[in-house]
Amino acid sequence: MSRLKTIVDAIVAESSGVQARLLVARIGLKAGVNLSRITPSTPDNPELESKILQAARQVLGRDLQIEDRNAEEAQK
């Protein structure tokens, strides 16, 4: 799974239902990216990651907690 998809999943996990979709939309608008278009096959893009994380920090008022599954899989 791409790191971008992991970030989007972490944003969705911050809430549920309609509230989660609103969070994704607000963060996407701030970052200038349609987050619903990010899939597991979306290539990693450090610049885009930075924009999304900065927008998430502004909307949530704190840093986003990201569960890095790729790092966990590498340790196995």
PALOBA-628009 format. One record per residue (C-alpha): residue number from 1; residue in one letter; x, y, z. Coordinates in steps of 0.1 Angstrom, whole numbers. Each point is the difference from the previous one (the first is absolute). Layout:
<milums>
<milum><seq>NUM</seq><type>A</type><c1>X</c1><c2>Y</c2><c3>Z</c3></milum>
...
</milums>
This chain:
<milums>
<milum><seq>1</seq><type>M</type><c1>0</c1><c2>0</c2><c3>0</c3></milum>
<milum><seq>2</seq><type>S</type><c1>13</c1><c2>35</c2><c3>-8</c3></milum>
<milum><seq>3</seq><type>R</type><c1>8</c1><c2>24</c2><c3>27</c3></milum>
<milum><seq>4</seq><type>L</type><c1>-25</c1><c2>25</c2><c3>-14</c3></milum>
<milum><seq>5</seq><type>K</type><c1>-28</c1><c2>-26</c2><c3>4</c3></milum>
<milum><seq>6</seq><type>T</type><c1>12</c1><c2>-7</c2><c3>36</c3></milum>
<milum><seq>7</seq><type>I</type><c1>-3</c1><c2>37</c2><c3>8</c3></milum>
<milum><seq>8</seq><type>V</type><c1>-35</c1><c2>2</c2><c3>-15</c3></milum>
<milum><seq>9</seq><type>D</type><c1>-10</c1><c2>-31</c2><c3>20</c3></milum>
<milum><seq>10</seq><type>A</type><c1>13</c1><c2>17</c2><c3>32</c3></milum>
<milum><seq>11</seq><type>I</type><c1>-21</c1><c2>31</c2><c3>-8</c3></milum>
<milum><seq>12</seq><type>V</type><c1>-31</c1><c2>-22</c2><c3>-5</c3></milum>
<milum><seq>13</seq><type>A</type><c1>7</c1><c2>-18</c2><c3>33</c3></milum>
<milum><seq>14</seq><type>E</type><c1>-2</c1><c2>34</c2><c3>19</c3></milum>
<milum><seq>15</seq><type>S</type><c1>-38</c1><c2>-3</c2><c3>-3</c3></milum>
<milum><seq>16</seq><type>S</type><c1>-28</c1><c2>-21</c2><c3>-15</c3></milum>
<milum><seq>17</seq><type>G</type><c1>-27</c1><c2>2</c2><c3>-26</c3></milum>
<milum><seq>18</seq><type>V</type><c1>-9</c1><c2>34</c2><c3>-14</c3></milum>
<milum><seq>19</seq><type>Q</type><c1>24</c1><c2>18</c2><c3>24</c3></milum>
<milum><seq>20</seq><type>A</type><c1>29</c1><c2>-20</c2><c3>-14</c3></milum>
<milum><seq>21</seq><type>R</type><c1>-9</c1><c2>10</c2><c3>-35</c3></milum>
<milum><seq>22</seq><type>L</type><c1>-2</c1><c2>36</c2><c3>10</c3></milum>
<milum><seq>23</seq><type>L</type><c1>34</c1><c2>-2</c2><c3>16</c3></milum>
<milum><seq>24</seq><type>V</type><c1>15</c1><c2>-15</c2><c3>-32</c3></milum>
<milum><seq>25</seq><type>A</type><c1>-17</c1><c2>27</c2><c3>-21</c3></milum>
<milum><seq>26</seq><type>R</type><c1>12</c1><c2>29</c2><c3>23</c3></milum>
<milum><seq>27</seq><type>I</type><c1>36</c1><c2>-13</c2><c3>1</c3></milum>
<milum><seq>28</seq><type>G</type><c1>-1</c1><c2>-6</c2><c3>-38</c3></milum>
<milum><seq>29</seq><type>L</type><c1>-12</c1><c2>35</c2><c3>-7</c3></milum>
<milum><seq>30</seq><type>K</type><c1>27</c1><c2>15</c2><c3>22</c3></milum>
<milum><seq>31</seq><type>A</type><c1>27</c1><c2>-21</c2><c3>-16</c3></milum>
<milum><seq>32</seq><type>G</type><c1>-14</c1><c2>6</c2><c3>-35</c3></milum>
<milum><seq>33</seq><type>V</type><c1>-4</c1><c2>-38</c2><c3>-7</c3></milum>
<milum><seq>34</seq><type>N</type><c1>-29</c1><c2>-23</c2><c3>-6</c3></milum>
<milum><seq>35</seq><type>L</type><c1>7</c1><c2>-25</c2><c3>28</c3></milum>
<milum><seq>36</seq><type>S</type><c1>-28</c1><c2>-24</c2><c3>-12</c3></milum>
<milum><seq>37</seq><type>R</type><c1>21</c1><c2>-6</c2><c3>-31</c3></milum>
<milum><seq>38</seq><type>I</type><c1>30</c1><c2>-14</c2><c3>20</c3></milum>
<milum><seq>39</seq><type>T</type><c1>1</c1><c2>-38</c2><c3>-3</c3></milum>
<milum><seq>40</seq><type>P</type><c1>24</c1><c2>-27</c2><c3>14</c3></milum>
<milum><seq>41</seq><type>S</type><c1>18</c1><c2>1</c2><c3>-34</c3></milum>
<milum><seq>42</seq><type>T</type><c1>5</c1><c2>38</c2><c3>1</c3></milum>
<milum><seq>43</seq><type>P</type><c1>38</c1><c2>6</c2><c3>-2</c3></milum>
<milum><seq>44</seq><type>D</type><c1>16</c1><c2>16</c2><c3>31</c3></milum>
<milum><seq>45</seq><type>N</type><c1>7</c1><c2>37</c2><c3>-4</c3></milum>
<milum><seq>46</seq><type>P</type><c1>18</c1><c2>17</c2><c3>30</c3></milum>
<milum><seq>47</seq><type>E</type><c1>-11</c1><c2>35</c2><c3>-10</c3></milum>
<milum><seq>48</seq><type>L</type><c1>-37</c1><c2>-10</c2><c3>-2</c3></milum>
<milum><seq>49</seq><type>E</type><c1>4</c1><c2>-19</c2><c3>34</c3></milum>
<milum><seq>50</seq><type>S</type><c1>13</c1><c2>32</c2><c3>15</c3></milum>
<milum><seq>51</seq><type>K</type><c1>-29</c1><c2>21</c2><c3>-13</c3></milum>
<milum><seq>52</seq><type>I</type><c1>-26</c1><c2>-25</c2><c3>13</c3></milum>
<milum><seq>53</seq><type>L</type><c1>16</c1><c2>-3</c2><c3>34</c3></milum>
<milum><seq>54</seq><type>Q</type><c1>3</c1><c2>37</c2><c3>4</c3></milum>
<milum><seq>55</seq><type>A</type><c1>-37</c1><c2>4</c2><c3>-10</c3></milum>
<milum><seq>56</seq><type>A</type><c1>-10</c1><c2>-27</c2><c3>24</c3></milum>
<milum><seq>57</seq><type>R</type><c1>19</c1><c2>17</c2><c3>28</c3></milum>
<milum><seq>58</seq><type>Q</type><c1>-19</c1><c2>33</c2><c3>-7</c3></milum>
<milum><seq>59</seq><type>V</type><c1>-34</c1><c2>-17</c2><c3>-1</c3></milum>
<milum><seq>60</seq><type>L</type><c1>5</c1><c2>-24</c2><c3>29</c3></milum>
<milum><seq>61</seq><type>G</type><c1>20</c1><c2>24</c2><c3>21</c3></milum>
<milum><seq>62</seq><type>R</type><c1>26</c1><c2>-27</c2><c3>7</c3></milum>
<milum><seq>63</seq><type>D</type><c1>23</c1><c2>-23</c2><c3>-18</c3></milum>
<milum><seq>64</seq><type>L</type><c1>-15</c1><c2>-30</c2><c3>-17</c3></milum>
<milum><seq>65</seq><type>Q</type><c1>8</c1><c2>-34</c2><c3>14</c3></milum>
<milum><seq>66</seq><type>I</type><c1>11</c1><c2>-23</c2><c3>-29</c3></milum>
<milum><seq>67</seq><type>E</type><c1>3</c1><c2>-37</c2><c3>4</c3></milum>
<milum><seq>68</seq><type>D</type><c1>28</c1><c2>-9</c2><c3>-25</c3></milum>
<milum><seq>69</seq><type>R</type><c1>-9</c1><c2>-35</c2><c3>-11</c3></milum>
<milum><seq>70</seq><type>N</type><c1>29</c1><c2>-1</c2><c3>-25</c3></milum>
<milum><seq>71</seq><type>A</type><c1>25</c1><c2>3</c2><c3>28</c3></milum>
<milum><seq>72</seq><type>E</type><c1>-18</c1><c2>-27</c2><c3>20</c3></milum>
<milum><seq>73</seq><type>E</type><c1>1</c1><c2>-23</c2><c3>-30</c3></milum>
<milum><seq>74</seq><type>A</type><c1>37</c1><c2>6</c2><c3>-6</c3></milum>
<milum><seq>75</seq><type>Q</type><c1>8</c1><c2>-10</c2><c3>36</c3></milum>
<milum><seq>76</seq><type>K</type><c1>-16</c1><c2>-35</c2><c3>-5</c3></milum>
</milums>
